Amino acid sequence: MKVKEGGRVLEYKLFKMYSNISGFTTTRMGGYGTGTYEAFNCSPFCGGKEADVRYNQALLRGELPQSFVEFVIPRQVHGTKIALIDNAFLSLSMEEQQAELDGVDALITAKPGFCICVSTADCVPLLIYDRKNQVVAAVHSGWRGTVDGITTKTLERMKEQFGTSGRDLSVIIGPCISLESFEVGEEVYAAFEEKGFDMSAISIWKPEKKKYHIDLTAAITEQLCAFGVYEEYIECADICTFIRHEEFFSARRLGINSGRMLSGIMLNQ
């Protein structure tokens, strides 16, 4: 994992092994924006100026191979709805496509050139590559999505649609809020416990604050391994967006009305 020259894009060592895909997470640096949207906000759904977002997306396009066709970015709602970007979707009008992407938190595609993305600012972005079947997925998993199993549901959809097996997957877990920074109430802790997570592995109790802390990365890794993904094919960025908020957007630091990183993955043509 490294930040490319210019500072705008975080690249992943695991994905550099494969010449036929491109994967990245944006940073806050090297673009244009003001206030809590400074500087490289590429998400069209978080309240930033449309002209700034278009400018930043144009810069991001310059980081991708010539096979790039377009970005596909859903309007997320912390749910578990999954959209398949296939011929049927691409045959829709722009307005119809936008309607299909409304309320979606995970995308799957086997279409080269379409960079599927999720937007995050403390939540967990996952980028998934099925090496055997040449399919990719992008998943947005906050604590609600993690509890509701959006990662597992995405993997099951890939299995149903393309025959995906855990042993054939390479997965990136991008920058997100860390165990140290993710303080939660008892109701959030109980939600994870009720779904059967190993709480001793994904949480700690902070007696000085009388609060639980939860490790979303560990919880999602538990879900990936349960599907059969090999741990050596899971790369974690190990970057806390809350701590490193000057480099990466953090909604807990900056407020909801702030920029978002994009994490994207594309099959190269």
C-alpha positions as CSV (number, residue, x, y, z in Angstrom):
1,M,0.0,0.0,0.0
2,K,1.3,3.4,-0.9
3,V,0.2,6.9,-1.8
4,K,0.9,7.7,-5.4
5,E,3.0,10.7,-6.3
6,G,0.8,13.8,-6.0
7,G,-0.9,12.5,-2.9
8,R,-4.4,12.0,-4.4
9,V,-4.7,8.3,-4.5
10,L,-3.8,5.4,-2.2
11,E,-2.8,2.2,-4.1
12,Y,-2.7,-1.3,-2.7
13,K,0.1,-3.8,-2.9
14,L,-2.2,-6.8,-3.2
15,F,-3.9,-5.4,-6.3
16,K,-0.6,-4.4,-8.0
17,M,-0.1,-8.2,-8.5
18,Y,-2.9,-8.2,-11.1
19,S,-2.4,-6.2,-14.3
20,N,-6.1,-6.6,-15.4
21,I,-7.6,-4.6,-12.5
22,S,-7.2,-1.2,-11.0
23,G,-8.1,-0.4,-7.4
24,F,-7.6,2.7,-5.2
25,T,-8.9,4.9,-2.4
26,T,-8.7,8.7,-2.7
27,T,-7.2,10.9,0.0
28,R,-8.1,14.5,1.0
29,M,-5.1,15.9,-0.9
30,G,-4.4,17.3,-4.3
31,G,-7.9,18.5,-5.4
32,Y,-10.1,21.4,-5.0
33,G,-12.7,22.2,-2.3
34,T,-13.2,24.5,0.7
35,G,-14.0,24.1,4.4
36,T,-14.9,20.5,5.4
37,Y,-14.8,19.6,1.7
38,E,-11.2,20.5,1.3
39,A,-9.7,19.3,-0.9
40,F,-10.2,16.1,-2.9
41,N,-13.8,15.3,-2.4
42,C,-15.0,13.1,-5.3
43,S,-18.4,12.1,-4.0
44,P,-21.5,13.8,-5.6
45,F,-23.8,12.9,-2.6
46,C,-22.3,14.6,0.4
47,G,-23.1,18.2,-0.2
48,G,-20.0,19.5,-1.9
49,K,-20.1,22.0,-4.8
50,E,-21.0,20.1,-8.0
51,A,-18.3,22.0,-10.0
52,D,-15.6,21.0,-7.4
53,V,-16.7,17.3,-7.5
54,R,-16.6,17.3,-11.4
55,Y,-13.1,18.9,-11.3
56,N,-11.8,16.3,-8.8
57,Q,-13.4,13.4,-10.6
58,A,-11.6,14.6,-13.8
59,L,-8.3,14.5,-11.8
60,L,-9.1,11.0,-10.6
61,R,-9.8,9.9,-14.2
62,G,-6.2,10.8,-15.0
63,E,-5.0,8.3,-12.4
64,L,-6.8,5.4,-14.2
65,P,-5.9,3.4,-17.3
66,Q,-7.1,4.5,-20.7
67,S,-9.6,1.6,-20.6
68,F,-11.7,3.7,-18.2
69,V,-15.3,4.3,-19.3
70,E,-17.0,5.9,-16.4
71,F,-17.5,6.0,-12.6
72,V,-20.5,4.2,-11.1
73,I,-21.3,5.7,-7.7
74,P,-24.4,4.8,-5.7
75,R,-26.2,7.0,-3.2
76,Q,-25.7,5.0,0.0
77,V,-28.0,4.7,2.9
78,H,-26.2,2.3,5.3
79,G,-28.4,-0.6,4.1
80,T,-27.8,-3.9,2.3
81,K,-29.1,-3.3,-1.2
82,I,-26.7,-4.5,-3.9
83,A,-26.7,-3.5,-7.6
84,L,-25.3,-5.5,-10.4
85,I,-23.7,-3.4,-13.2
86,D,-24.5,-5.5,-16.2
87,N,-25.8,-5.1,-19.8
88,A,-29.4,-4.6,-18.4
89,F,-28.2,-1.7,-16.2
90,L,-26.1,-0.1,-18.9
91,S,-29.0,-0.2,-21.3
92,L,-31.0,2.1,-19.0
93,S,-31.2,5.9,-19.5
94,M,-29.0,8.0,-17.2
95,E,-32.1,8.9,-15.1
96,E,-33.1,5.3,-14.8
97,Q,-29.5,4.3,-13.8
98,Q,-29.5,6.9,-11.1
99,A,-32.8,5.6,-9.8
100,E,-31.3,2.0,-9.7
101,L,-28.3,3.3,-7.7
102,D,-30.5,5.1,-5.1
103,G,-30.2,3.4,-1.7
104,V,-27.5,1.0,-2.8
105,D,-24.4,0.2,-0.6
106,A,-22.6,-2.4,-2.8
107,L,-21.9,-2.8,-6.5
108,I,-20.8,-5.8,-8.5
109,T,-19.7,-6.0,-12.1
110,A,-18.0,-8.1,-14.7
111,K,-18.0,-5.3,-17.2
112,P,-14.5,-3.9,-18.0
113,G,-13.9,-0.2,-17.9
114,F,-16.6,0.7,-15.4
115,C,-15.1,1.8,-12.1
116,I,-17.5,0.9,-9.4
117,C,-17.1,3.0,-6.2
118,V,-18.2,3.5,-2.7
119,S,-18.0,6.7,-0.6
120,T,-16.7,6.7,3.0
121,A,-15.5,8.9,5.8
122,D,-15.0,6.5,8.8
123,C,-17.1,3.6,7.4
124,V,-15.3,0.7,5.9
125,P,-14.7,0.5,2.1
126,L,-14.2,-3.0,0.7
127,L,-12.8,-3.8,-2.8
128,I,-13.2,-7.4,-3.9
129,Y,-11.7,-9.2,-6.9
130,D,-12.7,-12.7,-8.0
131,R,-9.5,-13.8,-9.8
132,K,-11.1,-16.9,-11.4
133,N,-14.4,-15.4,-12.7
134,Q,-13.1,-11.9,-13.4
135,V,-15.7,-10.1,-11.3
136,V,-15.2,-7.1,-8.9
137,A,-17.3,-5.6,-6.1
138,A,-17.2,-2.5,-4.0
139,V,-18.9,-2.4,-0.6
140,H,-19.7,0.3,1.9
141,S,-19.9,-1.1,5.4
142,G,-20.5,1.1,8.4
143,W,-21.5,-0.4,11.7
144,R,-25.1,-1.0,10.6
145,G,-24.0,-2.6,7.3
146,T,-21.5,-4.8,9.2
147,V,-24.1,-6.0,11.7
148,D,-26.6,-6.6,8.8
149,G,-24.0,-8.6,6.9
150,I,-23.7,-6.5,3.7
151,T,-20.3,-8.1,3.1
152,T,-21.6,-11.6,3.3
153,K,-24.7,-10.7,1.2
154,T,-22.4,-9.3,-1.5
155,L,-20.3,-12.4,-1.5
156,E,-23.4,-14.6,-1.7
157,R,-24.7,-12.6,-4.6
158,M,-21.4,-13.0,-6.4
159,K,-21.6,-16.7,-5.8
160,E,-25.1,-16.9,-7.0
161,Q,-24.5,-14.8,-10.1
162,F,-20.9,-15.9,-11.1
163,G,-20.0,-18.9,-9.1
164,T,-17.6,-17.0,-6.8
165,S,-15.7,-19.0,-4.2
166,G,-13.9,-17.5,-1.2
167,R,-10.6,-19.2,-2.2
168,D,-10.5,-17.2,-5.4
169,L,-10.9,-13.7,-3.8
170,S,-8.5,-10.9,-3.1
171,V,-9.9,-8.3,-0.8
172,I,-8.9,-4.8,0.3
173,I,-10.2,-3.2,3.5
174,G,-9.6,0.5,3.1
175,P,-9.0,3.4,5.5
176,C,-11.7,3.6,8.2
177,I,-12.2,4.4,11.8
178,S,-10.1,2.2,14.1
179,L,-10.8,0.2,17.3
180,E,-9.0,2.9,19.3
181,S,-11.3,5.7,17.9
182,F,-14.6,3.9,17.4
183,E,-16.4,4.5,20.7
184,V,-20.0,3.1,20.8
185,G,-23.0,2.9,23.0
186,E,-24.3,-0.2,24.6
187,E,-27.0,-0.6,22.0
188,V,-24.4,-0.8,19.2
189,Y,-22.4,-3.4,21.2
190,A,-25.6,-5.4,21.8
191,A,-26.4,-5.3,18.1
192,F,-23.1,-7.0,17.2
193,E,-23.4,-9.5,20.1
194,E,-26.9,-10.5,19.1
195,K,-25.6,-11.3,15.5
196,G,-23.1,-13.7,16.9
197,F,-19.8,-11.8,16.5
198,D,-16.9,-12.9,18.6
199,M,-17.0,-9.8,20.9
200,S,-13.7,-10.8,22.6
201,A,-12.0,-10.5,19.2
202,I,-13.7,-7.3,17.8
203,S,-14.3,-5.1,20.9
204,I,-12.7,-3.8,24.1
205,W,-14.1,-2.0,27.2
206,K,-12.6,1.3,28.2
207,P,-13.2,1.6,31.9
208,E,-12.0,5.2,32.1
209,K,-14.8,6.3,29.8
210,K,-17.2,3.4,30.6
211,K,-17.6,2.8,26.8
212,Y,-17.1,-0.1,24.4
213,H,-14.9,0.3,21.3
214,I,-15.5,-1.9,18.3
215,D,-13.1,-3.0,15.5
216,L,-15.0,-2.9,12.3
217,T,-12.1,-4.2,10.3
218,A,-11.9,-7.3,12.6
219,A,-15.6,-7.8,12.3
220,I,-15.5,-7.7,8.5
221,T,-12.5,-10.0,8.4
222,E,-14.5,-12.5,10.4
223,Q,-17.2,-12.4,7.8
224,L,-14.7,-12.7,4.9
225,C,-13.0,-15.7,6.5
226,A,-16.4,-17.4,7.2
227,F,-17.0,-17.2,3.4
228,G,-13.7,-19.0,2.8
229,V,-11.4,-16.0,1.9
230,Y,-7.8,-16.8,2.8
231,E,-6.3,-14.3,5.2
232,E,-3.2,-13.8,3.1
233,Y,-5.5,-12.5,0.4
234,I,-6.9,-9.8,2.6
235,E,-5.0,-6.5,2.7
236,C,-6.0,-4.0,5.4
237,A,-5.0,-0.4,5.0
238,D,-4.6,0.0,8.8
239,I,-5.3,3.7,8.5
240,C,-7.6,5.4,11.0
241,T,-9.5,8.1,9.3
242,F,-10.4,9.7,12.6
243,I,-6.8,10.0,13.7
244,R,-5.5,10.9,10.3
245,H,-8.3,13.3,9.4
246,E,-6.0,15.8,7.8
247,E,-5.2,13.2,5.1
248,F,-8.5,11.3,5.0
249,F,-12.1,12.5,5.5
250,S,-13.7,11.7,8.8
251,A,-17.3,12.5,9.5
252,R,-16.8,12.1,13.2
253,R,-14.2,14.8,13.1
254,L,-15.6,17.1,10.4
255,G,-19.3,16.5,10.7
256,I,-21.8,14.8,8.3
257,N,-21.6,17.8,6.0
258,S,-18.0,17.1,4.8
259,G,-16.2,15.4,2.0
260,R,-15.9,11.7,1.3
261,M,-13.1,9.4,-0.1
262,L,-13.9,7.2,-3.0
263,S,-12.7,3.6,-3.1
264,G,-13.0,2.2,-6.5
265,I,-12.2,-1.0,-8.5
266,M,-12.3,-1.6,-12.2
267,L,-11.6,-4.5,-14.6
268,N,-9.2,-3.1,-17.2
269,Q,-10.2,-3.6,-20.8
